Amino acid sequence: MIIDANMLKRILSNLIDNALKAARSYVGISLSSDGTNWVFTICDDGAGVGQADINRIFDPYISLDKKQPGETGGYGLGLYVALLHGYEFK
């Protein structure tokens, strides 16, 4: 797979920003490889995504932040754009 460096930077930046907004006191970032695939893991100690929202978070214009669109710096497109470019989330 060929990776678009600018898109990867945008996706990772978005995921890290989301973790920083959600975290209470901790954000962890790691990178690992099994020799074929690279895995970025980004985690935080925030409340997490509720069961009711888990199937919606990859839809366009979905933001779980209760503030108005743009007020948080985003419009709910980050995870959707990542999926369009073939990145997997687990």
C-alpha positions as CSV (number, residue, x, y, z in Angstrom):
1,M,0.0,0.0,0.0
2,I,1.3,3.5,-0.9
3,I,0.7,6.0,1.9
4,D,-0.1,9.6,1.2
5,A,2.2,11.3,3.8
6,N,0.0,14.4,4.0
7,M,-3.2,12.4,4.5
8,L,-1.5,10.2,7.2
9,K,-0.3,13.3,9.0
10,R,-3.9,14.8,8.9
11,I,-5.5,11.6,10.1
12,L,-3.0,11.2,13.0
13,S,-3.3,14.8,13.9
14,N,-7.1,14.5,14.0
15,L,-7.0,11.3,16.2
16,I,-4.5,12.9,18.6
17,D,-6.5,16.1,18.8
18,N,-9.6,14.0,19.6
19,A,-7.8,12.1,22.3
20,L,-6.5,15.3,23.8
21,K,-10.0,16.8,23.9
22,A,-11.4,13.6,25.5
23,A,-8.7,12.8,28.0
24,R,-8.9,13.5,31.7
25,S,-5.2,13.4,32.3
26,Y,-3.5,10.9,29.9
27,V,-3.0,10.3,26.2
28,G,-0.8,7.5,25.0
29,I,0.7,7.0,21.5
30,S,2.6,4.0,20.2
31,L,3.8,2.6,16.9
32,S,4.5,-1.0,16.3
33,S,5.0,-3.4,13.3
34,D,4.6,-7.0,12.7
35,G,6.9,-6.9,9.7
36,T,4.1,-6.3,7.2
37,N,1.8,-3.8,8.8
38,W,2.3,-0.7,11.0
39,V,-0.1,0.0,13.8
40,F,-0.5,3.3,15.5
41,T,-2.3,3.1,18.8
42,I,-3.7,6.3,20.3
43,C,-5.6,6.0,23.6
44,D,-6.8,8.3,26.4
45,D,-8.4,8.0,29.8
46,G,-11.6,9.8,28.8
47,A,-15.1,8.4,29.1
48,G,-14.9,6.7,25.7
49,V,-17.6,6.4,23.0
50,G,-21.0,5.3,24.3
51,Q,-22.6,2.2,22.8
52,A,-25.4,4.3,21.2
53,D,-22.8,6.3,19.3
54,I,-20.2,3.6,18.3
55,N,-21.8,2.9,14.9
56,R,-22.2,6.6,14.1
57,I,-18.7,8.0,14.7
58,F,-17.5,7.1,11.2
59,D,-20.4,8.9,9.5
60,P,-19.7,12.3,7.9
61,Y,-20.5,15.4,10.0
62,I,-20.9,13.4,13.2
63,S,-19.3,15.0,16.2
64,L,-19.9,13.7,19.7
65,D,-18.8,17.0,21.1
66,K,-21.9,18.9,22.2
67,K,-20.5,22.2,21.1
68,Q,-21.6,23.8,17.8
69,P,-19.7,22.6,14.6
70,G,-16.5,24.6,14.1
71,E,-16.5,25.7,17.7
72,T,-14.2,22.8,18.6
73,G,-12.1,23.3,15.5
74,G,-13.7,20.5,13.6
75,Y,-16.8,19.5,11.6
76,G,-17.0,15.7,12.2
77,L,-15.2,14.6,9.1
78,G,-11.9,13.3,10.5
79,L,-12.8,9.6,10.9
80,Y,-14.9,9.6,7.8
81,V,-12.0,10.9,5.7
82,A,-9.7,8.3,7.1
83,L,-12.1,5.5,6.1
84,L,-12.3,7.0,2.6
85,H,-8.6,6.5,2.3
86,G,-8.7,2.9,3.4
87,Y,-7.3,3.2,6.9
88,E,-8.7,0.6,9.4
89,F,-9.8,1.3,12.9
90,K,-10.2,-1.3,15.6
